[in-house]
Structure formats: C-alpha cells, structure tokens
Amino acid sequence: MQFSVRTTNYQKQSMLNICDADLLGKKIIEGELTMHISENYYGERFIEKDEAEFLLNISSIINMAGKETVSLALKLGIGSKNAVKIISGVPFLIIFNM
C-alpha cells in the first residue's frame, strides 16, 4: 500500500497531510458536502508504509484521509476511533499535538 503525503511547517510545528494513494485527485461527496482530495494538499510524493509510520509518529499536526491511512494511525496509537469522521465511506482524522 502506498500513501501520498505533503509535509510542511505551520506555526513552527511539523504538519503532515497524508492519504491513501488511490484517493489522490478524487472528490468525496455526501449530500451537499464535497471534499476534494487534491494534489495541492496531499500530493507532494508517494511513500511506503514504513515511512508513513515514521512521519505519523513525528508530526505535530496530521490531516489524514482513507481507510489504510486512518487504520495505520489508530494502530500506532495516534488518535481515537471516536474522532474519526466518515464521509461517503471514507474515514477522515485530524490530529493536533501542540
């Protein structure tokens, strides 16, 4: 499984935007809500699971989308199942560790 990531600094914190690679460029629609999994936000480069684990563990702010991505974060003890939002079957999770 590959992941698509973009890393940046936001207010002196490391920010990671990460999603399942197969979601990149897709629009998720539920009712009047539309989420675009854009290359501008998530698409800097593709990585494998071991690098995804590393980045998830060192990042202060994490925006994630996709079953594999969210599942990996929860397995690593990052976030809570209760905080996961599902939009049209796609899980989303945001983490802030300030």
C-alpha positions in Angstrom: 0.0 0.0 0.0 1.3 3.4 -0.9 0.4 6.7 0.8 0.5 10.2 -0.7 2.0 12.9 1.5 2.8 16.6 1.8 4.9 17.8 4.7 5.1 21.5 5.7 5.7 23.7 8.8 2.8 25.5 10.3 3.4 27.9 13.1 6.7 26.2 14.0 5.0 22.8 14.1 5.5 19.9 11.6 2.3 19.3 9.6 1.6 16.1 7.7 -1.1 15.7 5.1 -1.4 12.1 4.3 -3.9 9.9 2.4 -4.3 6.6 0.7 -2.6 7.0 -2.6 -5.6 5.8 -4.6 -7.7 8.7 -3.2 -5.5 11.4 -4.6 -7.4 13.6 -7.0 -10.8 12.2 -6.1 -13.9 14.1 -4.9 -15.8 12.6 -1.9 -19.5 13.7 -2.0 -22.1 13.2 0.7 -25.3 15.3 0.4 -24.2 18.9 0.0 -20.7 18.3 1.3 -17.9 17.8 -1.2 -14.3 17.0 -0.1 -11.6 17.2 -2.8 -8.5 15.0 -2.0 -6.3 17.4 -4.0 -2.7 17.0 -5.2 -2.0 20.5 -3.9 -2.9 19.4 -0.3 -1.9 15.7 -0.2 0.3 15.1 -3.3 3.9 16.1 -2.8 5.2 12.5 -3.0 4.3 8.8 -2.6 5.7 6.7 0.2 5.6 3.2 1.6 4.2 2.0 5.0 7.4 2.2 6.9 8.0 5.9 6.0 4.3 6.7 6.7 4.7 5.2 10.2 7.7 7.4 10.8 6.1 10.6 9.6 2.9 9.9 11.6 5.0 9.4 14.7 7.0 12.6 14.4 4.3 15.1 13.1 2.6 17.6 15.4 -0.4 18.3 13.1 -1.8 15.5 10.9 -4.6 15.7 8.4 -5.4 12.2 7.1 -7.9 10.6 4.8 -8.5 7.0 3.7 -9.1 3.6 5.3 -5.5 2.5 5.2 -4.1 5.8 6.5 -6.5 6.1 9.4 -6.2 2.5 10.3 -2.4 2.7 10.4 -2.6 5.8 12.6 -5.0 4.1 15.1 -2.8 1.0 15.1 0.1 3.3 16.1 -2.0 4.8 18.9 -2.4 8.1 17.1 -5.9 9.4 17.5 -9.1 7.8 18.6 -11.8 5.8 16.8 -14.3 8.3 18.3 -12.6 11.2 16.5 -12.8 9.6 13.0 -15.4 11.1 10.7 -16.8 9.1 7.8 -17.8 10.9 4.6 -19.2 8.6 1.9 -17.4 5.6 3.3 -14.0 7.4 3.5 -12.6 8.0 7.0 -11.0 11.3 7.9 -9.0 12.2 11.1 -7.2 15.3 12.2 -4.7 15.4 15.0 -3.2 18.3 16.8 -0.3 17.7 19.2 0.8 21.2 20.2 
